[in-house]
Amino acid sequence: MALHWGICSAGKISHDFVCGLSTLDPTLHSVMAVAARSAERSQTFAELHQIPKSYASYEELASDDSIDIVYIGSINTEHLPLCKLFLNHNKNVVCEKPMALNVKQLTEIQSLAKEKNLFCMEAVWSRFFPVYQKIRDIIASKEIGEAQIVQATFCLPLITKERVAMKALGGGAMYDIGLYTAQFAMMVFGDEAPTSVSVSGHLTSEGVDAGANITLLYPNNKMATLVYSGVCGMSNEAEVGCTEGKIKIYNPFWCPTGMEVTKTTTGRTDQFQFPVPNSKVKPFYDNSTGLRYEAEAVRQAINDGKKEHPLMSHEASKNLATIVETVRNSLGYVIEGDRASP
Ligand SMILES: NC(=O)c1ccc[n+]([C@@H]2O[C@H](COP(=O)([O-])OP(=O)(O)OC[C@H]3O[C@@H](n4cnc5c(N)ncnc54)[C@H](OP(=O)(O)O)[C@@H]3O)[C@@H](O)[C@H]2O)c1
């Protein structure tokens, strides 16, 4: 069955999501409408992507009966009110990461989705890439033994971007990029909550996190060492050390097209490539047509009657939000509703 998408906000990632959808079978994914805070932005977006309806308010999109599911691509502080708006209008929801600013907000969204019996997922798109599927298969098959150590680095000089710089806009590098290192470690270790989270890092003069080193510990001597920063660039790869080999994901590890697997016993390294297709309209961000994998996975889950996606379940989002909140709070970035808030 086809999915009829509504697009909430006309910014960069919404643009890229529609580019990704444009690479899928149009009889299975159709974009019915877009909404932005201004009629002009919404109309320009609709014309560029040939979307039939454009709205000048999110409420109009919520009231459109032709829509099955809304993709929310607004800034972080708007995710809670927008998820509630669309769920309350009986729309399924896929919301950009971080779905909420803290665990309290996330629980509010997930509880409402459960009460309304609607599909609801945090858009951690990385997990739907073929490279990530290959990694899950290798780990499950134990062909290079047991996964023991994860190392991931995500550093880009983006802390001066307004929505990342400002606390009032839900800024900070952990929400924007650090979160991807944590979700990767979580996936390798079966999405369980770590037994401990240690953090050292820096706040900016605006009071948001500039970057940090994070160590996650898991049972049976497993651990992850993660580095993220919004002040400079690094090679942005990820590695998994296993008892009989290792896996490397090439840059950009959060939306990858290439990886390699080394077997210790043979010394042999195999490379794998999974290129993303091009779209007619050019996306803003790296490999963004790869948003297609997430969109198609959501369609299949909804067709199967699921209300959560097993690759990014409510529990996984909650464990991720717990890590993100712990990291922020350890560095002194506290917001209302955090466990560390007064
Ligand atoms: N999956 C990924 O790879 C990826 C990549 C980048 C970002 N993201 C996530 O996507 C979200 C948006 O990022 P982006 O780069 O697309 O941002 P963006 O283009 O700067 O803004 C997105 C939209 O947010 C709304 N907005 C902007 N400033 C606002 C304000 N002060 N108050 C209320 N709404 C405001 C606008 O909606 P209108 O159009 O309605 O005016 C804007 O179009 C973030 O949550 C980010 O974490 C994900």
The ligand as an SDF file (V2000), in Angstrom:
LIG
                    3D

 48 52  0  0  0  0  0  0  0  0999 V2000
   18.9620   13.3900    9.2480 N   0  0  0  0  0  0  0  0  0  0  0  0
   19.9230   14.2460    9.0090 C   0  0  0  0  0  0  0  0  0  0  0  0
   20.9050   13.9400    8.3790 O   0  0  0  0  0  0  0  0  0  0  0  0
   19.8040   15.6460    9.4800 C   0  0  0  0  0  0  0  0  0  0  0  0
   20.6230   16.6300    8.8870 C   0  0  0  0  0  0  0  0  0  0  0  0
   20.4550   17.9400    9.2990 C   0  0  0  0  0  0  0  0  0  0  0  0
   19.5260   18.2570   10.2590 C   0  0  0  0  0  0  0  0  0  0  0  0
   18.7710   17.2730   10.8270 N   0  0  0  0  0  0  0  0  0  0  0  0
   17.7500   17.6120   11.8390 C   0  0  0  0  0  0  0  0  0  0  0  0
   16.7100   18.2810   11.1300 O   0  0  0  0  0  0  0  0  0  0  0  0
   16.1970   19.3740   11.8760 C   0  0  0  0  0  0  0  0  0  0  0  0
   16.2470   20.6330   11.0310 C   0  0  0  0  0  0  0  0  0  0  0  0
   17.5470   20.8580   10.5550 O   0  0  0  0  0  0  0  0  0  0  0  0
   17.7950   21.7200    9.2010 P   0  0  0  0  0  0  0  0  0  0  0  0
   19.2470   21.6680    8.9480 O   0  0  0  0  0  0  0  0  0  0  0  0
   16.8430   21.2960    8.1560 O   0  0  0  0  0  0  0  0  0  0  0  0
   17.4290   23.1660    9.7550 O   0  0  0  0  0  0  0  0  0  0  0  0
   16.9260   24.4960    9.0190 P   0  0  0  0  0  0  0  0  0  0  0  0
   16.8970   24.3280    7.5500 O   0  0  0  0  0  0  0  0  0  0  0  0
   17.7310   25.6260    9.5680 O   0  0  0  0  0  0  0  0  0  0  0  0
   15.4550   24.6940    9.6250 O   0  0  0  0  0  0  0  0  0  0  0  0
   14.4340   23.7530    9.4940 C   0  0  0  0  0  0  0  0  0  0  0  0
   13.0900   24.4340    9.7110 C   0  0  0  0  0  0  0  0  0  0  0  0
   12.9090   24.7770   11.0770 O   0  0  0  0  0  0  0  0  0  0  0  0
   12.0160   25.8870   11.1680 C   0  0  0  0  0  0  0  0  0  0  0  0
   12.6720   26.9500   11.9690 N   0  0  0  0  0  0  0  0  0  0  0  0
   13.8510   27.5100   11.7230 C   0  0  0  0  0  0  0  0  0  0  0  0
   14.1070   28.4590   12.6770 N   0  0  0  0  0  0  0  0  0  0  0  0
   13.0670   28.4470   13.5100 C   0  0  0  0  0  0  0  0  0  0  0  0
   12.7350   29.1850   14.6880 C   0  0  0  0  0  0  0  0  0  0  0  0
   13.5620   30.1250   15.1880 N   0  0  0  0  0  0  0  0  0  0  0  0
   11.5660   28.9180   15.3150 N   0  0  0  0  0  0  0  0  0  0  0  0
   10.7360   27.9700   14.8330 C   0  0  0  0  0  0  0  0  0  0  0  0
   11.0020   27.2450   13.7090 N   0  0  0  0  0  0  0  0  0  0  0  0
   12.1510   27.4860   13.0640 C   0  0  0  0  0  0  0  0  0  0  0  0
   11.7760   26.3930    9.7410 C   0  0  0  0  0  0  0  0  0  0  0  0
   10.5040   25.8860    9.3470 O   0  0  0  0  0  0  0  0  0  0  0  0
    9.5830   26.6140    8.2280 P   0  0  0  0  0  0  0  0  0  0  0  0
   10.1410   26.1700    6.9260 O   0  0  0  0  0  0  0  0  0  0  0  0
    8.2190   26.1310    8.5160 O   0  0  0  0  0  0  0  0  0  0  0  0
    9.7220   28.0980    8.4450 O   0  0  0  0  0  0  0  0  0  0  0  0
   12.9040   25.7510    8.9800 C   0  0  0  0  0  0  0  0  0  0  0  0
   12.6110   25.5120    7.6420 O   0  0  0  0  0  0  0  0  0  0  0  0
   16.9950   19.3970   13.1760 C   0  0  0  0  0  0  0  0  0  0  0  0
   16.2320   18.7840   14.1710 O   0  0  0  0  0  0  0  0  0  0  0  0
   18.2490   18.5900   12.8890 C   0  0  0  0  0  0  0  0  0  0  0  0
   18.7130   17.9080   14.0370 O   0  0  0  0  0  0  0  0  0  0  0  0
   18.8780   15.9940   10.4390 C   0  0  0  0  0  0  0  0  0  0  0  0
  1  2  1  0
  2  3  2  0
  2  4  1  0
  4  5  1  0
  4 48  2  0
  5  6  2  0
  6  7  1  0
  7  8  2  0
  8  9  1  0
  8 48  1  0
  9 10  1  0
  9 46  1  0
 10 11  1  0
 11 12  1  0
 11 44  1  0
 12 13  1  0
 13 14  1  0
 14 15  2  0
 14 16  1  0
 14 17  1  0
 17 18  1  0
 18 19  2  0
 18 20  1  0
 18 21  1  0
 21 22  1  0
 22 23  1  0
 23 24  1  0
 23 42  1  0
 24 25  1  0
 25 26  1  0
 25 36  1  0
 26 27  1  0
 26 35  1  0
 27 28  2  0
 28 29  1  0
 29 30  1  0
 29 35  2  0
 30 31  1  0
 30 32  2  0
 32 33  1  0
 33 34  2  0
 34 35  1  0
 36 37  1  0
 36 42  1  0
 37 38  1  0
 38 39  2  0
 38 40  1  0
 38 41  1  0
 42 43  1  0
 44 45  1  0
 44 46  1  0
 46 47  1  0
M  CHG  2   8   1  16  -1
M  END
$$$$
